[in-house]
Amino acid sequence: MRTDRTERLLNLVLALLGSRVPVDRARIRDVVPGYAESASDEAFERMFERDKEELRSMGVPIETVVNASGEVDGYRIDQRAYQMPELRFTAAEITVQIGRAHV
């Protein structure tokens, strides 16, 4: 069954957010639906690179983790960098919202 691109992107985000350690390409290909269906290693690489760039362009902070030897250990998303900031409302904004609730 073919995986929709949007679903694949969401699954990639979830896989990288859900791991405490960097996730390497082989593991990503195994666990993210849509990648295992790639016709070849090269097709997977192209798809994965496109997906990373698209997610980054949408503001998803995908980090490439490199070891001391300069080799890529894997990829991750820092949960703190990805979470929304705390919402703060002014007194006027809160008053407007409360007024709407009573209408």
Secondary structure, DSSP 8 states (H G I E B T S, - for coil): ----HHHHHHHHHHHHHT-SS-B-HHHHHHHSTTTTT-SSHHHHHHHHHHHHHHHHHTT--EEEEE-TTS-EEEEEE-HHHHS-------HHHHHHHHHHHT-
